[in-house]
Amino acid sequence: MAIVLGIDAGGTKTDCALAEGERIRARVQVGSIKPLRVSFDKAAEHFAEAVSRLEQESGLAVAQVAAVCIGTAGVRLPQTAAWMCGASRSRIQ
């Protein structure tokens, strides 16, 4: 079954879910990963925390993810889209 990572990146918090097929294996909530709301360093810290917790709670390796879906406001701004794509790619390969 394909492993999928879903991220709802808000201004104050980020909700993440890791699913295998139709079954959600883990859900976590961390601080914002939006570089418009927090520094790039803080966003990276929150993203790393989410990945670590998802792996611990699901027993799955995030490196096995087949697809990522990120929902956030401000994605049309280059720094938002570029950062989120880069952060995802650096963890999932």
All heavy atoms as an XYZ file, in Angstrom:
676
protein
N       0.835     -1.184      0.000
C       0.000      0.000      0.000
C       0.881      1.249      0.000
O       1.902      1.288      0.657
C      -0.856      0.031      1.262
C      -1.904     -1.013      1.378
S      -3.484     -0.213      1.206
C      -4.258     -1.349      0.122
N       0.428      2.270     -0.698
C       1.162      3.531     -0.757
C       1.037      4.274      0.573
O      -0.004      4.265      1.213
C       0.619      4.401     -1.881
N       2.124      4.903      0.954
C       2.153      5.716      2.168
C       2.047      7.178      1.741
O       2.776      7.631      0.861
C       3.436      5.466      2.972
C       3.502      3.996      3.393
C       3.495      6.375      4.190
C       4.819      3.581      3.978
N       1.121      7.916      2.365
C       0.845      9.303      2.000
C       0.956     10.182      3.242
O       0.500      9.809      4.318
C      -0.572      9.427      1.389
C      -0.892     10.868      1.049
C      -0.701      8.538      0.173
N       1.561     11.350      3.070
C       1.694     12.328      4.142
C       0.813     13.526      3.816
O       0.938     14.124      2.743
C       3.152     12.777      4.269
C       3.459     13.923      5.217
C       3.033     13.589      6.648
C       4.940     14.275      5.163
N      -0.097     13.854      4.724
C      -0.950     15.020      4.567
C      -0.597     16.067      5.607
O      -0.402     15.736      6.776
N      -0.484     17.318      5.177
C      -0.076     18.404      6.072
C      -1.030     19.581      5.897
O      -1.260     20.053      4.782
C       1.362     18.864      5.772
C       2.342     17.698      5.952
C       1.748     20.047      6.647
C       3.754     18.002      5.479
N      -1.560     20.069      7.018
C      -2.370     21.287      7.041
C      -1.540     22.316      7.806
O      -1.479     22.290      9.036
C      -3.699     21.025      7.732
C      -4.588     22.267      7.814
O      -4.204     23.317      7.263
O      -5.646     22.181      8.454
N      -0.876     23.187      7.064
C       0.054     24.152      7.651
C      -0.659     25.461      7.929
O      -0.951     26.227      7.013
C       1.233     24.376      6.717
N      -0.952     25.713      9.188
C      -1.616     26.947      9.586
C      -0.636     27.952     10.157
O       0.552     27.672     10.298
N      -1.141     29.087     10.507
C      -0.301     30.150     11.041
C       0.185     29.905     12.455
O       1.253     30.375     12.837
N      -0.591     29.155     13.244
C      -0.189     28.897     14.633
C       0.135     27.436     14.897
O       0.830     27.134     15.863
C      -1.296     29.326     15.623
O      -2.500     28.630     15.307
C      -1.537     30.826     15.541
N      -0.386     26.540     14.053
C      -0.117     25.113     14.260
C      -0.139     24.386     12.926
O      -0.674     24.892     11.933
C      -1.137     24.491     15.202
C      -2.551     24.496     14.670
C      -3.528     23.891     15.657
C      -4.959     24.018     15.225
N      -5.329     23.353     14.002
N       0.429     23.195     12.929
C       0.454     22.349     11.747
C      -0.065     20.976     12.142
O       0.452     20.370     13.087
C       1.894     22.230     11.194
O       2.368     23.544     10.871
C       1.943     21.352      9.963
N      -1.085     20.511     11.431
C      -1.628     19.175     11.647
C      -1.096     18.268     10.548
O      -1.136     18.632      9.365
C      -3.158     19.199     11.599
C      -3.751     19.946     12.772
O      -3.398     19.625     13.912
O      -4.566     20.862     12.548
N      -0.610     17.088     10.943
C      -0.039     16.140      9.983
C      -0.650     14.766     10.195
O      -0.939     14.373     11.327
C       1.466     16.019     10.174
S       2.365     17.575     10.083
N      -0.816     14.048      9.097
C      -1.313     12.670      9.166
C      -0.503     11.818      8.201
O      -0.184     12.247      7.090
C      -2.791     12.606      8.820
N      -0.179     10.623      8.637
C       0.532      9.658      7.810
C      -0.405      8.478      7.601
O      -0.902      7.892      8.574
C       1.820      9.215      8.508
C       2.824      8.439      7.683
C       3.331      9.269      6.510
C       4.004      8.020      8.558
N      -0.685      8.170      6.351
C      -1.640      7.105      6.038
C      -0.977      6.044      5.172
O      -0.102      6.339      4.351
C      -2.851      7.678      5.317
N      -1.433      4.823      5.371
C      -1.023      3.700      4.531
C      -2.303      3.179      3.891
O      -3.172      2.637      4.586
C      -0.352      2.629      5.372
C       0.194      1.473      4.582
C       0.939      0.483      5.447
O       0.670      0.411      6.665
O       1.780     -0.217      4.891
N      -2.429      3.421      2.595
C      -3.696      3.108      1.939
C      -4.776      4.004      2.514
O      -4.609      5.205      2.622
N      -5.871      3.412      2.956
C      -6.977      4.179      3.528
C      -6.887      4.292      5.048
O      -7.729      4.939      5.665
C      -8.306      3.525      3.137
C      -8.566      3.588      1.655
C      -9.879      2.943      1.270
O     -10.702      2.647      2.165
O     -10.080      2.734      0.071
N      -5.875      3.696      5.634
C      -5.748      3.665      7.096
C      -4.779      4.739      7.596
O      -3.614      4.763      7.205
C      -5.242      2.294      7.519
C      -5.091      2.143      8.992
C      -4.703      0.720      9.348
N      -4.200      0.704     10.697
C      -3.138      0.045     11.080
N      -2.467     -0.702     10.229
N      -2.734      0.093     12.322
N      -5.264      5.626      8.451
C      -4.384      6.626      9.061
C      -3.573      5.933     10.147
O      -4.127      5.363     11.080
C      -5.179      7.812      9.620
C      -5.860      8.550      8.471
C      -4.263      8.756     10.407
C      -6.741      9.685      8.885
N      -2.260      5.991      9.999
C      -1.373      5.316     10.943
C      -0.934      6.220     12.084
O      -0.610      5.751     13.159
C      -0.141      4.786     10.210
C      -0.451      3.740      9.150
C      -0.766      2.376      9.745
N       0.304      1.864     10.552
C       1.244      1.024     10.123
N       1.226      0.566      8.891
N       2.193      0.620     10.938
N      -0.887      7.545     11.842
C      -0.483      8.480     12.899
C      -0.955      9.883     12.550
O      -1.025     10.248     11.382
C       1.034      8.475     13.070
N      -1.260     10.645     13.614
C      -1.595     12.073     13.492
C      -0.797     12.815     14.549
O      -0.709     12.362     15.698
C      -3.068     12.325     13.774
C      -4.022     11.797     12.774
C      -5.444     12.093     13.264
N      -6.394     11.255     12.613
C      -7.324     11.672     11.773
N      -7.431     12.953     11.512
N      -8.158     10.835     11.222
N      -0.245     13.951     14.163
C       0.476     14.782     15.123
C       0.166     16.243     14.852
O      -0.234     16.617     13.750
C       2.013     14.555     15.090
C       2.359     13.108     15.390
C       2.614     14.986     13.777
N       0.394     17.054     15.868
C       0.238     18.503     15.746
C       1.512     19.147     16.285
O       1.988     18.792     17.365
C      -0.971     18.978     16.536
C      -1.285     20.435     16.317
C      -2.556     20.827     17.056
O      -2.484     21.199     18.214
N      -3.682     20.722     16.378
N       2.072     20.060     15.502
C       3.279     20.789     15.891
C       3.046     22.275     15.633
O       1.999     22.665     15.112
C       4.523     20.288     15.111
C       4.825     18.829     15.452
C       4.364     20.460     13.610
N       4.027     23.083     15.933
C       3.931     24.515     15.655
C       3.919     24.776     14.155
O       4.104     23.877     13.338
N       3.722     26.019     13.793
C       3.624     26.412     12.389
C       4.901     26.094     11.612
O       6.013     26.239     12.121
C       3.346     27.914     12.289
O       3.235     28.298     10.934
N       4.700     25.665     10.354
C       5.830     25.473      9.443
C       5.784     26.517      8.324
O       6.486     26.395      7.331
C       5.888     24.048      8.853
C       4.676     23.757      7.966
C       6.047     23.011      9.942
C       4.812     22.502      7.115
N       4.954     27.546      8.507
C       4.824     28.593      7.493
C       5.910     29.650      7.685
O       5.933     30.341      8.694
C       3.456     29.261      7.589
C       2.331     28.389      7.094
C       1.013     29.085      7.196
C       0.951     30.235      6.230
N      -0.391     30.798      6.101
N       6.797     29.800      6.699
C       7.858     30.800      6.835
C       7.349     32.235      6.840
O       8.101     33.148      7.134
C       8.776     30.519      5.643
C       8.000     29.691      4.707
C       6.928     29.011      5.485
N       6.081     32.449      6.546
C       5.507     33.794      6.663
C       5.136     34.113      8.113
O       4.930     35.262      8.467
C       4.247     33.912      5.796
C       4.459     33.782      4.299
C       3.117     33.742      3.574
C       5.306     34.921      3.782
N       5.017     33.070      8.945
C       4.593     33.238     10.339
C       5.723     33.028     11.338
O       5.704     33.587     12.425
C       3.466     32.254     10.653
C       2.243     32.412      9.798
C       1.544     33.699     10.043
N       1.086     33.725     11.424
C       0.168     34.516     11.892
N      -0.410     35.373     11.101
N      -0.175     34.479     13.143
N       6.670     32.157     10.999
C       7.812     31.868     11.876
C       9.080     31.914     11.026
O       9.021     31.901      9.799
C       7.667     30.482     12.566
C       6.443     30.442     13.472
C       7.613     29.352     11.560
N      10.229     31.932     11.682
C      11.497     31.951     10.942
C      11.683     30.628     10.194
O      11.066     29.617     10.525
C      12.661     32.163     11.904
O      12.828     31.017     12.724
N      12.544     30.637      9.192
C      12.850     29.413      8.464
C      13.404     28.354      9.414
O      13.067     27.175      9.295
C      13.841     29.684      7.329
C      13.225     30.412      6.164
C      13.492     31.747      5.954
C      12.378     29.752      5.283
C      12.931     32.421      4.878
C      11.811     30.416      4.203
C      12.085     31.760      4.000
N      14.241     28.768     10.350
C      14.814     27.817     11.316
C      13.731     27.191     12.187
O      13.736     25.982     12.436
C      15.860     28.495     12.205
C      17.138     28.831     11.458
O      17.374     28.250     10.372
O      17.902     29.671     11.957
N      12.791     28.006     12.669
C      11.710     27.494     13.517
C      10.789     26.583     12.704
O      10.348     25.533     13.174
C      10.923     28.649     14.135
C       9.882     28.228     15.131
C      10.430     27.361     16.263
C      11.086     28.177     17.331
N      11.485     27.370     18.504
N      10.504     26.968     11.457
C       9.675     26.125     10.594
C      10.341     24.763     10.372
O       9.682     23.718     10.445
C       9.422     26.822      9.254
N      11.638     24.769     10.136
C      12.380     23.511      9.935
C      12.362     22.660     11.204
O      12.222     21.434     11.132
C      13.809     23.805      9.509
N      12.491     23.299     12.346
C      12.444     22.590     13.628
C      11.082     21.917     13.816
O      11.006     20.752     14.205
C      12.709     23.586     14.762
C      12.688     23.010     16.142
C      12.878     24.101     17.191
O      13.783     24.953     17.022
O      12.109     24.102     18.175
N      10.021     22.641     13.531
C       8.674     22.078     13.667
C       8.446     20.935     12.678
O       7.846     19.920     13.026
C       7.612     23.163     13.469
C       7.576     24.157     14.582
N       6.995     25.399     14.440
C       8.043     24.114     15.853
C       7.108     26.072     15.572
N       7.743     25.305     16.446
N       8.934     21.102     11.441
C       8.767     20.046     10.435
C       9.520     18.789     10.855
O       8.988     17.680     10.761
C       9.245     20.534      9.067
C       8.851     19.619      7.948
C       7.591     19.694      7.401
C       9.732     18.686      7.448
C       7.204     18.849      6.370
C       9.362     17.833      6.424
C       8.100     17.918      5.877
N      10.742     18.950     11.351
C      11.532     17.798     11.816
C      10.837     17.104     12.984
O      10.818     15.866     13.065
C      12.935     18.251     12.216
N      10.258     17.877     13.880
C       9.523     17.292     15.008
C       8.335     16.481     14.506
O       8.079     15.368     14.979
C       9.027     18.397     15.949
C       8.195     17.871     17.104
C       7.544     18.963     17.938
O       7.788     20.162     17.705
O       6.763     18.592     18.834
N       7.609     17.014     13.530
C       6.449     16.298     12.985
C       6.874     14.973     12.367
O       6.261     13.934     12.628
C       5.742     17.168     11.944
N       7.920     14.999     11.565
C       8.404     13.783     10.912
C       8.824     12.747     11.945
O       8.450     11.572     11.860
C       9.561     14.104      9.948
C      10.279     12.845      9.494
C       9.042     14.890      8.751
N       9.582     13.173     12.925
C      10.047     12.257     13.973
C       8.875     11.621     14.717
O       8.837     10.399     14.929
C      10.950     13.013     14.943
O      11.338     12.183     16.005
N       7.918     12.434     15.106
C       6.764     11.916     15.852
C       5.898     11.002     14.989
O       5.394      9.982     15.458
C       5.961     13.072     16.424
C       6.701     13.758     17.583
C       5.962     14.934     18.151
N       4.580     14.633     18.475
C       3.629     15.559     18.607
N       3.927     16.837     18.451
N       2.399     15.213     18.898
N       5.722     11.344     13.718
C       4.952     10.487     12.819
C       5.608      9.117     12.683
O       4.931      8.089     12.713
C       4.806     11.131     11.436
C       3.828     12.287     11.330
C       3.991     13.010     10.003
C       2.388     11.810     11.501
N       6.920      9.109     12.539
C       7.638      7.833     12.426
C       7.508      7.009     13.700
O       7.249      5.802     13.641
C       9.108      8.072     12.080
C       9.300      8.555     10.671
C      10.744      8.804     10.304
O      11.540      9.196     11.178
O      11.082      8.606      9.124
N       7.665      7.653     14.839
C       7.555      6.943     16.117
C       6.163      6.375     16.324
O       6.011      5.224     16.739
C       7.898      7.876     17.281
C       9.350      8.225     17.381
C       9.603      9.280     18.457
O       8.688      9.934     18.946
N      10.866      9.430     18.834
N       5.146      7.156     16.050
C       3.773      6.730     16.315
C       3.235      5.728     15.297
O       2.387      4.916     15.629
C       2.848      7.948     16.395
C       3.140      8.810     17.608
C       2.213      9.999     17.747
O       1.082      9.947     17.211
O       2.630     10.974     18.392
N       3.740      5.786     14.061
C       3.209      4.914     13.011
C       4.018      3.638     12.820
O       3.504      2.650     12.312
C       3.166      5.657     11.675
O       4.480      5.873     11.180
N       5.306      3.694     13.180
C       6.186      2.566     12.887
C       6.619      2.536     11.430
O       7.240      1.581     10.980
N       6.307      3.591     10.679
C       6.677      3.699      9.271
C       7.801      4.708      9.112
O       7.904      5.648      9.891
C       5.479      4.155      8.430
C       4.244      3.258      8.446
C       3.075      3.970      7.762
C       4.536      1.942      7.766
N       8.608      4.532      8.076
C       9.653      5.498      7.758
C       9.096      6.526      6.785
O       8.549      6.165      5.737
C      10.860      4.807      7.152
N       9.206      7.789      7.103
C       8.698      8.851      6.233
C       9.423      8.824      4.881
O       8.865      9.232      3.868
C       8.800     10.228      6.928
C       8.445     11.361      5.988
C       7.863     10.258      8.133
N      10.612      8.279      4.834
C      11.341      8.166      3.568
C      10.598      7.278      2.569
O      10.876      7.323      1.378
C      12.747      7.626      3.817
N       9.641      6.475      3.039
C       8.868      5.588      2.168
C       7.629      6.261      1.577
O       6.895      5.635      0.821
C       8.410      4.356      2.957
C       9.535      3.522      3.501
C       9.024      2.434      4.427
O       8.139      2.673      5.238
N       9.574      1.247      4.280
N       7.392      7.513      1.916
C       6.191      8.216      1.466
C       6.181      8.319     -0.060
O       7.168      8.716     -0.674
C       6.107      9.617      2.119
C       5.089     10.496      1.422
C       5.790      9.479      3.591
N       5.029      7.969     -0.647
C       4.870      8.034     -2.098
C       4.360      9.396     -2.558
O       4.622      9.814     -3.684
C       3.906      6.947     -2.562
N       3.610     10.097     -1.691
C       3.049     11.392     -2.065
C       2.845     12.250     -0.827
O       2.579     11.737      0.253
C       1.716     11.206     -2.783
N       2.992     13.553     -1.013
C       2.777     14.530      0.050
C       1.746     15.533     -0.451
O       1.828     16.006     -1.585
C       4.078     15.284      0.403
C       3.822     16.332      1.473
C       5.170     14.326      0.835
N       0.800     15.873      0.410
C      -0.178     16.914      0.092
C      -0.112     17.958      1.203
O      -0.306     17.629      2.373
C      -1.586     16.332      0.002
S      -2.826     17.579     -0.396
N       0.210     19.192      0.834
C       0.323     20.273      1.809
C      -0.737     21.318      1.491
O      -0.797     21.832      0.370
C       1.715     20.931      1.777
C       2.808     19.905      2.058
C       1.776     22.084      2.786
C       4.218     20.431      1.882
N      -1.555     21.617      2.480
C      -2.539     22.678      2.336
C      -2.142     23.854      3.205
O      -1.854     23.684      4.383
N      -2.074     25.044      2.612
C      -1.716     26.239      3.372
C      -2.115     27.489      2.602
O      -2.158     27.472      1.372
C      -0.205     26.270      3.684
O       0.063     27.345      4.579
C       0.635     26.419      2.440
N      -2.388     28.535      3.317
C      -2.623     29.830      2.678
C      -1.263     30.437      2.325
O      -0.258     30.125      2.957
C      -3.369     30.750      3.637
N      -1.224     31.254      1.325
C       0.014     31.936      0.952
C       0.950     31.111      0.108
O       2.096     31.482     -0.104
N       0.471     29.984     -0.410
C       1.355     29.104     -1.180
C       1.781     29.742     -2.509
O       2.774     29.343     -3.090
C       0.700     27.717     -1.397
C      -0.383     27.767     -2.448
C       1.737     26.671     -1.709
N       1.068     30.764     -2.950
C       1.462     31.442     -4.189
C       2.715     32.292     -4.010
O       3.344     32.679     -4.979
C       0.327     32.312     -4.709
C      -0.787     31.462     -5.302
C      -1.834     32.317     -5.909
N      -2.702     32.760     -4.816
C      -3.664     33.637     -4.936
N      -3.899     34.201     -6.083
N      -4.419     33.966     -3.911
N       3.070     32.571     -2.779
C       4.297     33.346     -2.527
C       5.498     32.424     -2.684
O       5.516     31.320     -2.127
C       4.260     33.958     -1.133
C       3.093     34.927     -0.897
C       3.017     35.309      0.572
C       3.255     36.153     -1.766
N       6.500     32.848     -3.436
C       7.634     31.965     -3.735
C       8.315     31.365     -2.500
O       8.665     30.196     -2.501
C       8.597     32.872     -4.506
C       7.762     33.974     -5.031
C       6.626     34.150     -4.057
N       8.499     32.162     -1.453
C       9.204     31.629     -0.294
C       8.406     30.534      0.412
O       8.980     29.615      0.987
C       9.615     32.729      0.693
C       8.470     33.385      1.447
C       7.894     34.602      0.753
O       7.886     34.697     -0.464
N       7.398     35.538      1.538
N       7.098     30.596      0.357
C       6.267     29.576      0.996
C       6.319     28.280      0.211
O       6.641     27.217      0.752
C       4.812     30.055      1.138
O       4.795     31.258      1.908
C       3.954     29.011      1.812
N       6.001     28.330     -1.061
C       5.981     27.128     -1.896
C       7.361     26.491     -1.967
O       7.507     25.277     -1.795
C       5.475     27.462     -3.293
N       8.388     27.296     -2.221
C       9.745     26.759     -2.356
C      10.220     26.112     -1.058
O      10.807     25.029     -1.081
C      10.710     27.866     -2.780
N       9.954     26.759      0.072
C      10.410     26.191      1.341
C       9.698     24.878      1.640
O      10.324     23.900      2.022
C      10.206     27.167      2.502
C      10.822     26.612      3.743
C      12.116     26.766      4.142
C      10.197     25.756      4.699
N      12.330     26.052      5.297
C      11.174     25.425      5.654
C       8.929     25.235      4.844
C      10.908     24.609      6.751
C       8.652     24.405      5.918
C       9.643     24.099      6.860
N       8.388     24.847      1.477
C       7.630     23.635      1.804
C       7.995     22.474      0.883
O       8.136     21.343      1.329
C       6.136     23.914      1.796
C       5.746     24.782      2.978
S       4.010     24.860      3.234
C       3.927     25.963      4.617
N       8.184     22.755     -0.392
C       8.621     21.692     -1.312
C      10.011     21.190     -0.946
O      10.271     19.991     -0.904
C       8.608     22.196     -2.753
S       6.950     22.407     -3.425
N      10.903     22.111     -0.638
C      12.264     21.729     -0.258
C      12.307     20.940      1.039
O      13.025     19.946      1.153
N      11.515     21.355      2.019
C      11.484     20.647      3.297
C      10.953     19.240      3.118
O      11.480     18.288      3.702
C      10.606     21.412      4.301
N       9.937     19.086      2.289
C       9.380     17.761      2.016
C      10.385     16.876      1.302
O      10.599     15.725      1.680
C       8.105     17.875      1.177
O       7.122     18.583      1.861
N      11.012     17.407      0.263
C      11.979     16.621     -0.521
C      13.166     16.192      0.337
O      13.696     15.095      0.152
C      12.472     17.428     -1.710
C      11.503     17.455     -2.830
C      12.140     18.072     -4.079
N      11.093     18.448     -4.996
C      10.736     19.691     -5.272
N      11.361     20.701     -4.704
N       9.768     19.949     -6.099
N      13.613     17.043      1.231
C      14.796     16.702      2.032
C      14.531     15.550      2.997
O      15.453     14.853      3.397
C      15.289     17.930      2.808
O      14.380     18.261      3.849
N      13.275     15.329      3.373
C      12.907     14.257      4.302
C      12.436     12.995      3.611
O      12.466     11.916      4.183
C      11.801     14.734      5.239
C      12.199     15.864      6.115
C      13.014     15.343      7.232
N      13.428     16.435      8.073
C      14.096     16.287      9.170
N      14.410     15.094      9.591
N      14.457     17.325      9.873
N      11.944     13.138      2.395
C      11.305     12.026      1.703
C      12.055     11.740      0.412
O      11.866     12.442     -0.575
C       9.830     12.372      1.419
C       9.126     12.680      2.738
C       9.140     11.243      0.669
C       7.893     13.480      2.588
N      12.930     10.768      0.457
C      13.703     10.401     -0.737
C      14.012      8.939     -0.708
O      14.228      8.326      0.231
C      14.987     11.202     -0.796
C      14.719     12.664     -1.000
C      15.980     13.471     -1.167
O      17.017     12.948     -1.508
N      15.880     14.744     -0.925
